[in-house]
């Protein structure tokens, strides 16, 4: 009991005075609520919290869906939303600003405020995000090319800085009344992205943002790459990240380079796998003493991943939770996911809105023109990845209930697969592709609960009233020790010992369990997402509509597979528009499909699921591109609301067997087993339904 008493006393004594508090902008809102940062992490109203941040790009999500998608992120345990303000989306032509529709930043922030979702704005000017030219509009790139002395990008050149001043001013006009100090959701601002500096450039941008009016509780930068020269400590918080795999890698092999290291505990915060196409594969990951004086926060945990044309990654969903476990075990007090919610690029008739090898800026990878699904917990259409969404959701609920204590716990023990912080053990030996049979978990060891000490071969999930809920750990028989005495438990059957009630939920029950307003609720559907809509609790669930598929007519067979050339970055170049003249062309009868009695529901909740084999596919509505896909083994989703009442064509290019691209084992086998020298097959066009009840 003495140990328990000391642990409780330590929790009480660990106040904000134990760590250095950083001084940024106004920390108090009109309600008197405070938001601060110290060397441990975030502090709200004087108490440490351990939030979870998830990236969603408002301009890549239909405005009509913003509220429901924010609610689903919250249901998944996201407590802070991060979003880029892509310059090219808002000022495509000099002086012509567009803040309408999906680009309506003010409305997005207004919804976040109404739903109680804090926001970190990533204001650039360079954002990347696999957007055309990293978000730089064509006109500013043209000026920089023609007159570098005046307009050199990402420099102190006067013309460029004047243009950024206008950008920041226009973003501020959208966000001014949405800042924390005015009662709004904007608690932080990220300056630039993936930039070496110099520090003078960073400070000029921050000073500009502050002078315009961006007065927020904290300011950030990405903690990679290593800066050129010294920084001024305490001016910008460095945030870190790691990725399970990368479309940007030039290798055509499984898990090349250092990607397996993302699945280990480590004493460095800097990753050697982020932006290797730009900064090389030998990035310095050594931490400076000043770096360790900042809180350990992440903004880019990549449990999902896009496909580049040359590298067709297929994520299983098992990647996200182990990444978070490794970062938490290594001392992070903010798991931040990039992306948490996928999206679709705005259509642009003048050029693609996605990164390509052919552009002047970020000419590194050929990306799909429209799709930015990212295979993350919530995909392009808002569809949940059942594995990633629910695995991370259970972990996030643990952080919601024990985050205050964990935030104050240092890393006591650290090895490749194991770490301990106070009364919590973190373990992971899962590695994508290389050890899919591994497992990741956190377990309590001597955890104080209701005056007792609890140890368990199960993962803490939540506490409701006097009951402690846990979830199973793969390969472990659920066993509980209370004050050192062992108790066997049956899943979904609570046991009570002294004043402690413990229940280990089964996997099936845990996937349906949501803690809402202090009460445990259970979804009716396996994988259903529960969230509050006012005082009502709603459930969103997704399923394929049985026995329903779209009628198609082959209008033209594909010609011989195209010759695949190498692009500027010496990897396979994606097809151009003219190549699709030689594709297999199918007419898709959408009107007949929508007349099916099984689909008598809101068309905005219906999506074509195009299951095909081949190189690339595109869908056109009245001749306008609405969706595209680089085949990686997963179906392409298309919003039926984009197709209703229009002439719809599906075009598929064959994939050469000798294509110089990366495919994973399962897709390679499909390709190699195809007849002839190429692969092209339309398997089915089904319908995926989103329902809310």
KOLNU-600224 format. One record per residue (C-alpha): chain; y negated, z, x negated; residue number from 1. Coordinates in steps of 0.25 Angstrom, whole numbers. Last residue first. Layout:
% residues N
PT  chain      Y      Z      X  resi
PT      A      Y      Z      X   NUM
...
//
This chain:
% residues 693
PT  chain      Y      Z      X  resi
PT      A    -22   -151    119   693
PT      A    -26   -162    109   692
PT      A    -19   -174    106   691
PT      A    -19   -184     94   690
PT      A     -9   -195     96   689
PT      A     -3   -204     85   688
PT      A      1   -218     91   687
PT      A     11   -227     84   686
PT      A     10   -240     77   685
PT      A     24   -243     71   684
PT      A     31   -248     59   683
PT      A     22   -259     54   682
PT      A     29   -264     41   681
PT      A     24   -270     28   680
PT      A     30   -268     14   679
PT      A     30   -278      3   678
PT      A     39   -286     -7   677
PT      A     51   -289      3   676
PT      A     58   -279     12   675
PT      A     52   -265     11   674
PT      A     61   -254      4   673
PT      A     51   -253     -7   672
PT      A     39   -250      2   671
PT      A     46   -240     10   670
PT      A     52   -233     -2   669
PT      A     38   -233     -8   668
PT      A     32   -226      4   667
PT      A     42   -215      3   666
PT      A     40   -213    -12   665
PT      A     25   -213    -11   664
PT      A     16   -225    -13   663
PT      A      7   -228    -24   662
PT      A      2   -242    -26   661
PT      A      4   -254    -35   660
PT      A     10   -263    -24   659
PT      A     24   -268    -28   658
PT      A     30   -267    -15   657
PT      A     18   -274     -9   656
PT      A     13   -267      4   655
PT      A     10   -276     16   654
PT      A     -3   -276     23   653
PT      A     -5   -271     37   652
PT      A    -15   -275     47   651
PT      A    -16   -268     61   650
PT      A    -25   -275     71   649
PT      A    -32   -269     83   648
PT      A    -41   -276     93   647
PT      A    -49   -265    100   646
PT      A    -50   -258    113   645
PT      A    -44   -245    106   644
PT      A    -43   -246     91   643
PT      A    -52   -235     85   642
PT      A    -48   -225     96   641
PT      A    -34   -228     92   640
PT      A    -37   -221     79   639
PT      A    -28   -227     68   638
PT      A    -17   -219     60   637
PT      A    -10   -226     48   636
PT      A      5   -221     47   635
PT      A      9   -214     34   634
PT      A     18   -221     23   633
PT      A      6   -223     13   632
PT      A      1   -236     18   631
PT      A    -14   -238     15   630
PT      A    -21   -237     29   629
PT      A    -32   -243     37   628
PT      A    -40   -240     49   627
PT      A    -51   -246     58   626
PT      A    -54   -259     52   625
PT      A    -62   -268     61   624
PT      A    -56   -281     67   623
PT      A    -56   -276     82   622
PT      A    -49   -264     77   621
PT      A    -42   -265     63   620
PT      A    -31   -257     58   619
PT      A    -27   -258     43   618
PT      A    -14   -256     35   617
PT      A    -11   -256     20   616
PT      A      1   -258     12   615
PT      A     13   -258     21   614
PT      A     22   -249     30   613
PT      A     16   -246     44   612
PT      A     15   -234     54   611
PT      A      2   -236     61   610
PT      A     -1   -223     69   609
PT      A    -12   -227     79   608
PT      A    -20   -215     84   607
PT      A    -23   -209     97   606
PT      A    -32   -197    100   605
PT      A    -45   -205    101   604
PT      A    -37   -213    112   603
PT      A    -38   -201    121   602
PT      A    -24   -200    128   601
PT      A    -16   -210    136   600
PT      A     -7   -214    125   599
PT      A      7   -212    131   598
PT      A      2   -221    143   597
PT      A      1   -233    133   596
PT      A    -12   -240    136   595
PT      A    -17   -236    122   594
PT      A     -6   -244    115   593
PT      A     -9   -257    124   592
PT      A    -23   -256    120   591
PT      A    -20   -253    105   590
PT      A    -11   -266    103   589
PT      A    -11   -267     88   588
PT      A    -12   -281     82   587
PT      A     -4   -282     69   586
PT      A     -8   -289     56   585
PT      A      0   -290     44   584
PT      A     -9   -291     32   583
PT      A    -14   -304     26   582
PT      A    -29   -303     31   581
PT      A    -28   -288     27   580
PT      A    -30   -293     12   579
PT      A    -44   -298     16   578
PT      A    -49   -283     19   577
PT      A    -45   -279      5   576
PT      A    -32   -273      1   575
PT      A    -32   -260     -8   574
PT      A    -32   -261    -23   573
PT      A    -21   -256    -31   572
PT      A    -25   -247    -43   571
PT      A    -33   -251    -55   570
PT      A    -46   -244    -51   569
PT      A    -53   -257    -48   568
PT      A    -42   -262    -39   567
PT      A    -28   -267    -43   566
PT      A    -23   -279    -35   565
PT      A    -12   -279    -24   564
PT      A     -8   -293    -21   563
PT      A     -7   -294     -6   562
PT      A      6   -293      2   561
PT      A     11   -307      8   560
PT      A      5   -309     21   559
PT      A      6   -300     33   558
PT      A     11   -305     46   557
PT      A      0   -308     57   556
PT      A     -2   -303     71   555
PT      A      9   -293     72   554
PT      A      8   -287     86   553
PT      A      7   -272     88   552
PT      A     10   -262    100   551
PT      A      6   -248     96   550
PT      A     16   -237     97   549
PT      A     20   -227    107   548
PT      A     34   -220    108   547
PT      A     29   -206    105   546
PT      A     15   -204    102   545
PT      A     14   -199     88   544
PT      A      8   -184     88   543
PT      A     -4   -176     85   542
PT      A     -8   -163     91   541
PT      A    -21   -156     94   540
PT      A    -21   -142    100   539
PT      A    -33   -136    107   538
PT      A    -37   -121    108   537
PT      A    -49   -119    118   536
PT      A    -61   -110    116   535
PT      A    -69   -121    110   534
PT      A    -59   -131    105   533
PT      A    -50   -123     96   532
PT      A    -39   -129     87   531
PT      A    -24   -131     87   530
PT      A    -18   -142     79   529
PT      A     -4   -146     83   528
PT      A      7   -148     72   527
PT      A     18   -145     81   526
PT      A     12   -145     95   525
PT      A      9   -133    104   524
PT      A      0   -127     94   523
PT      A      2   -112     92   522
PT      A    -10   -102     92   521
PT      A    -11    -89     84   520
PT      A    -24    -81     88   519
PT      A    -35    -77     79   518
PT      A    -45    -87     85   517
PT      A    -35    -98     82   516
PT      A    -23    -96     72   515
PT      A    -15   -109     74   514
PT      A      1   -110     74   513
PT      A      8   -123     77   512
PT      A     12   -126     62   511
PT      A     15   -112     61   510
PT      A     25   -112     72   509
PT      A     33   -124     66   508
PT      A     33   -118     52   507
PT      A     38   -104     58   506
PT      A     28    -93     59   505
PT      A     30    -80     50   504
PT      A     26    -68     59   503
PT      A     21    -55     53   502
PT      A     17    -43     61   501
PT      A     12    -31     52   500
PT      A     10    -17     57   499
PT      A     23    -11     53   498
PT      A     32    -24     52   497
PT      A     31    -34     63   496
PT      A     38    -47     63   495
PT      A     34    -59     70   494
PT      A     44    -70     73   493
PT      A     39    -85     71   492
PT      A     48    -86     59   491
PT      A     58    -75     57   490
PT      A     55    -64     47   489
PT      A     62    -56     36   488
PT      A     55    -43     32   487
PT      A     54    -38     18   486
PT      A     47    -25     14   485
PT      A     36    -26      3   484
PT      A     25    -20     12   483
PT      A     28    -31     22   482
PT      A     37    -42     16   481
PT      A     39    -54     25   480
PT      A     50    -65     23   479
PT      A     50    -80     28   478
PT      A     61    -87     21   477
PT      A     54    -96     11   476
PT      A     57   -111      9   475
PT      A     43   -116     15   474
PT      A     34   -104     18   473
PT      A     34   -100     32   472
PT      A     21    -96     40   471
PT      A     15    -82     41   470
PT      A      8    -75     52   469
PT      A      3    -60     51   468
PT      A      2    -53     64   467
PT      A     -8    -42     67   466
PT      A    -18    -51     74   465
PT      A    -16    -65     69   464
PT      A    -14    -67     55   463
PT      A    -12    -81     48   462
PT      A     -3    -90     40   461
PT      A      2    -82     28   460
PT      A     14    -90     21   459
PT      A     28    -84     22   458
PT      A     37    -77     12   457
PT      A     29    -65     15   456
PT      A     22    -53      9   455
PT      A     14    -43     17   454
PT      A      8    -30     13   453
PT      A      4    -20     24   452
PT      A     -9    -15     30   451
PT      A    -11    -25     40   450
PT      A     -8    -37     30   449
PT      A    -10    -36     15   448
PT      A     -3    -47      8   447
PT      A      7    -42     -2   446
PT      A     12    -56     -5   445
PT      A      7    -67      5   444
PT      A     12    -81      4   443
PT      A      5    -94      1   442
PT      A     13   -107      2   441
PT      A     17   -121     -4   440
PT      A     31   -127     -5   439
PT      A     38   -137    -13   438
PT      A     48   -147     -7   437
PT      A     37   -159     -9   436
PT      A     38   -157    -24   435
PT      A     34   -169    -31   434
PT      A     29   -176    -19   433
PT      A     17   -166    -17   432
PT      A     20   -154    -25   431
PT      A     24   -141    -18   430
PT      A     26   -129    -27   429
PT      A     16   -120    -21   428
PT      A     14   -105    -20   427
PT      A      2    -96    -16   426
PT      A      4    -81    -16   425
PT      A     -5    -72     -8   424
PT      A     -8    -57    -10   423
PT      A    -19    -59    -20   422
PT      A    -19    -74    -24   421
PT      A     -6    -78    -30   420
PT      A     -2    -92    -36   419
PT      A     11   -100    -37   418
PT      A     15   -114    -40   417
PT      A      8   -117    -54   416
PT      A      5   -102    -57   415
PT      A     -6    -93    -53   414
PT      A     -7    -78    -50   413
PT      A    -18    -69    -46   412
PT      A    -27    -80    -40   411
PT      A    -39    -72    -34   410
PT      A    -39    -66    -20   409
PT      A    -53    -66    -13   408
PT      A    -51    -79     -5   407
PT      A    -37    -74     -1   406
PT      A    -42    -62      6   405
PT      A    -52    -70     14   404
PT      A    -43    -82     16   403
PT      A    -32    -73     23   402
PT      A    -33    -78     37   401
PT      A    -40    -91     36   400
PT      A    -32    -94     23   399
PT      A    -19    -92     30   398
PT      A    -24   -101     41   397
PT      A    -27   -112     30   396
PT      A    -12   -111     25   395
PT      A     -7   -113     39   394
PT      A    -17   -125     41   393
PT      A    -13   -131     27   392
PT      A      2   -133     32   391
PT      A     -2   -137     46   390
PT      A    -12   -148     42   389
PT      A     -4   -153     30   388
PT      A     10   -154     37   387
PT      A      5   -159     51   386
PT      A     -5   -169     45   385
PT      A    -14   -168     56   384
PT      A    -20   -180     63   383
PT      A    -36   -180     62   382
PT      A    -36   -195     62   381
PT      A    -37   -196     47   380
PT      A    -28   -184     44   379
PT      A    -29   -169     46   378
PT      A    -21   -162     36   377
PT      A    -24   -173     26   376
PT      A    -17   -187     24   375
PT      A    -31   -192     19   374
PT      A    -33   -200     32   373
PT      A    -45   -208     26   372
PT      A    -42   -221     33   371
PT      A    -53   -232     34   370
PT      A    -54   -240     21   369
PT      A    -41   -235     15   368
PT      A    -44   -231      0   367
PT      A    -44   -240    -12   366
PT      A    -47   -230    -24   365
PT      A    -56   -229    -36   364
PT      A    -69   -236    -34   363
PT      A    -76   -223    -31   362
PT      A    -89   -230    -32   361
PT      A    -91   -245    -35   360
PT      A    -81   -249    -24   359
PT      A    -68   -257    -26   358
PT      A    -58   -246    -28   357
PT      A    -60   -242    -14   356
PT      A    -65   -229     -7   355
PT      A    -67   -230      8   354
PT      A    -78   -234     17   353
PT      A    -74   -248     16   352
PT      A    -85   -258     15   351
PT      A    -95   -265     24   350
PT      A    -88   -264     38   349
PT      A    -88   -248     36   348
PT      A    -78   -240     44   347
PT      A    -79   -225     43   346
PT      A    -67   -219     35   345
PT      A    -56   -212     43   344
PT      A    -53   -198     41   343
PT      A    -44   -187     35   342
PT      A    -45   -172     38   341
PT      A    -42   -161     27   340
PT      A    -46   -171     16   339
PT      A    -48   -165      6   338
PT      A    -45   -150      8   337
PT      A    -52   -138      4   336
PT      A    -44   -125      1   335
PT      A    -55   -115     -2   334
PT      A    -52   -102     -9   333
PT      A    -44   -108    -21   332
PT      A    -37    -98    -30   331
PT      A    -25   -106    -36   330
PT      A    -17   -101    -24   329
PT      A    -27   -107    -14   328
PT      A    -27   -120    -22   327
PT      A    -12   -121    -23   326
PT      A    -10   -117     -8   325
PT      A    -20   -128     -4   324
PT      A    -13   -139    -12   323
PT      A      1   -134     -6   322
PT      A     -5   -135      8   321
PT      A    -11   -150      7   320
PT      A      1   -157      1   319
PT      A     12   -156     12   318
PT      A      5   -166     21   317
PT      A     14   -177     16   316
PT      A      4   -185      9   315
PT      A      6   -200      7   314
PT      A     -2   -206     -5   313
PT      A     -3   -221     -5   312
PT      A    -10   -223    -19   311
PT      A    -15   -237    -22   310
PT      A    -22   -239     -9   309
PT      A    -27   -225     -9   308
PT      A    -20   -216      1   307
PT      A    -28   -203      5   306
PT      A    -23   -189      2   305
PT      A    -20   -176      9   304
PT      A    -18   -162      2   303
PT      A    -30   -165     -6   302
PT      A    -37   -151     -8   301
PT      A    -52   -156    -10   300
PT      A    -62   -145     -7   299
PT      A    -57   -134    -15   298
PT      A    -63   -120    -18   297
PT      A    -61   -110    -30   296
PT      A    -73   -102    -29   295
PT      A    -82   -104    -41   294
PT      A    -82    -95    -54   293
PT      A    -69   -103    -59   292
PT      A    -78   -115    -61   291
PT      A    -87   -107    -70   290
PT      A    -76   -104    -79   289
PT      A    -73   -119    -80   288
PT      A    -60   -124    -74   287
PT      A    -51   -134    -82   286
PT      A    -46   -146    -73   285
PT      A    -52   -157    -82   284
PT      A    -48   -170    -76   283
PT      A    -37   -178    -83   282
PT      A    -34   -188    -72   281
PT      A    -47   -195    -71   280
PT      A    -61   -193    -65   279
PT      A    -62   -204    -55   278
PT      A    -47   -208    -51   277
PT      A    -43   -193    -54   276
PT      A    -52   -189    -42   275
PT      A    -44   -176    -40   274
PT      A    -31   -175    -48   273
PT      A    -35   -165    -59   272
PT      A    -39   -154    -50   271
PT      A    -49   -143    -53   270
PT      A    -47   -129    -48   269
PT      A    -39   -124    -60   268
PT      A    -30   -112    -61   267
PT      A    -19   -119    -54   266
PT      A     -9   -118    -42   265
PT      A     -1   -131    -41   264
PT      A      0   -142    -31   263
PT      A    -12   -149    -36   262
PT      A     -5   -150    -49   261
PT      A      5   -160    -43   260
PT      A     -7   -170    -42   259
PT      A     -9   -169    -57   258
PT      A     -5   -183    -61   257
PT      A      3   -192    -52   256
PT      A      9   -187    -39   255
PT      A     17   -199    -35   254
PT      A     15   -211    -43   253
PT      A      5   -223    -42   252
PT      A     -5   -217    -51   251
PT      A    -20   -220    -49   250
PT      A    -23   -207    -42   249
PT      A    -34   -209    -32   248
PT      A    -24   -207    -20   247
PT      A    -22   -193    -25   246
PT      A    -12   -182    -23   245
PT      A    -11   -168    -19   244
PT      A    -25   -166    -22   243
PT      A    -34   -155    -28   242
PT      A    -48   -149    -25   241
PT      A    -60   -142    -30   240
PT      A    -73   -137    -26   239
PT      A    -84   -134    -35   238
PT      A    -95   -125    -29   237
PT      A   -109   -130    -33   236
PT      A   -121   -123    -38   235
PT      A   -114   -110    -43   234
PT      A   -113   -114    -58   233
PT      A   -122   -125    -63   232
PT      A   -113   -136    -68   231
PT      A   -110   -140    -83   230
PT      A   -107   -154    -88   229
PT      A    -99   -165    -82   228
PT      A    -92   -158    -70   227
PT      A    -77   -158    -69   226
PT      A    -72   -167    -58   225
PT      A    -70   -160    -49   224
PT      A    -75   -147    -43   223
PT      A    -81   -154    -31   222
PT      A    -95   -149    -28   221
PT      A    -99   -138    -18   220
PT      A   -111   -132    -12   219
PT      A   -112   -118     -4   218
PT      A   -118   -111      7   217
PT      A   -126   -123     12   216
PT      A   -141   -127     10   215
PT      A   -141   -142     11   214
PT      A   -155   -144     14   213
PT      A   -161   -156      6   212
PT      A   -164   -147     -5   211
PT      A   -150   -142     -5   210
PT      A   -144   -156     -6   209
PT      A   -153   -160    -17   208
PT      A   -150   -148    -25   207
PT      A   -135   -151    -23   206
PT      A   -137   -165    -27   205
PT      A   -146   -162    -39   204
PT      A   -136   -151    -43   203
PT      A   -124   -160    -43   202
PT      A   -132   -171    -51   201
PT      A   -136   -161    -62   200
PT      A   -122   -156    -63   199
PT      A   -118   -170    -69   198
PT      A   -109   -171    -61   197
PT      A    -94   -174    -62   196
PT      A    -93   -178    -47   195
PT      A    -82   -177    -38   194
PT      A    -91   -175    -26   193
PT      A   -106   -173    -23   192
PT      A   -111   -160    -18   191
PT      A   -103   -152     -8   190
PT      A   -110   -145      3   189
PT      A   -106   -132     10   188
PT      A   -107   -123     22   187
PT      A   -110   -134     33   186
PT      A   -106   -128     46   185
PT      A   -119   -126     53   184
PT      A   -127   -113     56   183
PT      A   -139   -117     49   182
PT      A   -136   -111     36   181
PT      A   -122   -117     37   180
PT      A   -128   -131     37   179
PT      A   -126   -139     50   178
PT      A   -141   -140     53   177
PT      A   -143   -149     40   176
PT      A   -131   -157     41   175
PT      A   -135   -171     46   174
PT      A   -149   -170     40   173
PT      A   -142   -165     27   172
PT      A   -133   -177     26   171
PT      A   -145   -186     27   170
PT      A   -153   -178     16   169
PT      A   -141   -178      7   168
PT      A   -140   -193      8   167
PT      A   -155   -195      6   166
PT      A   -154   -186     -6   165
PT      A   -142   -194    -11   164
PT      A   -151   -207    -10   163
PT      A   -162   -200    -18   162
PT      A   -151   -195    -28   161
PT      A   -146   -210    -30   160
PT      A   -160   -215    -32   159
PT      A   -164   -205    -42   158
PT      A   -151   -206    -51   157
PT      A   -146   -191    -52   156
PT      A   -132   -197    -52   155
PT      A   -120   -198    -42   154
PT      A   -123   -213    -41   153
PT      A   -133   -220    -50   152
PT      A   -145   -224    -41   151
PT      A   -157   -225    -49   150
PT      A   -152   -228    -63   149
PT      A   -140   -235    -57   148
PT      A   -148   -246    -50   147
PT      A   -139   -257    -45   146
PT      A   -126   -249    -45   145
PT      A   -132   -237    -39   144
PT      A   -139   -244    -29   143
PT      A   -127   -251    -24   142
PT      A   -119   -238    -24   141
PT      A   -131   -232    -15   140
PT      A   -129   -244     -6   139
PT      A   -114   -244     -4   138
PT      A   -115   -229      1   137
PT      A   -109   -219     -9   136
PT      A    -97   -211     -1   135
PT      A    -87   -211    -13   134
PT      A    -89   -226    -14   133
PT      A    -82   -229     -1   132
PT      A    -76   -215      3   131
PT      A    -64   -209     -3   130
PT      A    -70   -196     -1   129
PT      A    -79   -199    -12   128
PT      A    -91   -190     -9   127
PT      A   -103   -195    -18   126
PT      A   -116   -190    -12   125
PT      A   -110   -181     -8   124
PT      A   -112   -173      4   123
PT      A    -99   -165      5   122
PT      A   -102   -156     17   121
PT      A    -94   -143     18   120
PT      A    -92   -139     32   119
PT      A    -89   -126     40   118
PT      A    -81   -128     53   117
PT      A    -85   -119     65   116
PT      A    -82   -130     75   115
PT      A    -96   -131     80   114
PT      A   -101   -132     66   113
PT      A    -91   -142     62   112
PT      A    -95   -150     74   111
PT      A   -109   -150     70   110
PT      A   -105   -154     56   109
PT      A    -99   -166     61   108
PT      A   -110   -169     70   107
PT      A   -120   -168     59   106
PT      A   -111   -177     50   105
PT      A   -111   -189     60   104
PT      A   -104   -199     52   103
PT      A    -92   -200     62   102
PT      A   -103   -205     72   101
PT      A   -117   -206     66   100
PT      A   -123   -201     54    99
PT      A   -126   -215     48    98
PT      A   -138   -216     38    97
PT      A   -144   -230     35    96
PT      A   -154   -227     23    95
PT      A   -145   -235     13    94
PT      A   -133   -241     20    93
PT      A   -120   -233     22    92
PT      A   -128   -220     23    91
PT      A   -119   -211     31    90
PT      A   -105   -215     28    89
PT      A   -108   -219     14    88
PT      A   -114   -205     11    87
PT      A   -101   -198     14    86
PT      A   -104   -184     19    85
PT      A    -90   -178     15    84
PT      A    -84   -167     23    83
PT      A    -78   -153     21    82
PT      A    -74   -144     33    81
PT      A    -72   -129     31    80
PT      A    -62   -120     38    79
PT      A    -50   -129     38    78
PT      A    -38   -121     44    77
PT      A    -31   -133     51    76
PT      A    -37   -129     64    75
PT      A    -50   -130     57    74
PT      A    -47   -144     53    73
PT      A    -42   -147     67    72
PT      A    -55   -142     73    71
PT      A    -63   -150     63    70
PT      A    -55   -162     68    69
PT      A    -57   -159     83    68
PT      A    -72   -158     81    67
PT      A    -73   -171     72    66
PT      A    -65   -180     81    65
PT      A    -76   -187     89    64
PT      A    -83   -190     76    63
PT      A    -72   -198     70    62
PT      A    -67   -193     56    61
PT      A    -71   -200     43    60
PT      A    -86   -197     44    59
PT      A    -83   -183     46    58
PT      A    -75   -182     33    57
PT      A    -65   -170     34    56
PT      A    -62   -161     22    55
PT      A    -55   -147     24    54
PT      A    -60   -134     19    53
PT      A    -52   -121     20    52
PT      A    -59   -108     19    51
PT      A    -56    -95     12    50
PT      A    -66    -85     16    49
PT      A    -73    -73      9    48
PT      A    -81    -64     18    47
PT      A    -96    -61     17    46
PT      A    -99    -69     29    45
PT      A    -92    -81     24    44
PT      A    -88    -81      9    43
PT      A    -82    -94      2    42
PT      A    -75    -94    -11    41
PT      A    -71    -84    -22    40
PT      A    -83    -87    -31    39
PT      A    -93    -85    -20    38
PT      A    -97    -94     -8    37
PT      A   -105    -90      4    36
PT      A   -106    -92     19    35
PT      A   -114    -82     27    34
PT      A   -114    -80     42    33
PT      A   -128    -75     47    32
PT      A   -127    -83     60    31
PT      A   -138    -93     55    30
PT      A   -130    -96     42    29
PT      A   -130    -89     29    28
PT      A   -126    -95     16    27
PT      A   -138   -103     12    26
PT      A   -136   -111      0    25
PT      A   -128   -108    -13    24
PT      A   -127    -95    -20    23
PT      A   -113    -92    -25    22
PT      A   -106    -78    -24    21
PT      A    -99    -73    -36    20
PT      A    -87    -65    -32    19
PT      A    -83    -51    -30    18
PT      A    -96    -48    -21    17
PT      A    -90    -57    -10    16
PT      A    -80    -46     -7    15
PT      A    -66    -42    -12    14
PT      A    -67    -27    -10    13
PT      A    -60    -28      4    12
PT      A    -49    -38     -1    11
PT      A    -47    -29    -13    10
PT      A    -45    -16     -4     9
PT      A    -35    -24      4     8
PT      A    -27    -27     -9     7
PT      A    -29    -13    -14     6
PT      A    -23     -7     -1     5
PT      A    -11    -16     -1     4
PT      A     -8    -12    -15     3
PT      A     -9      2    -12     2
PT      A      0      0      0     1
//
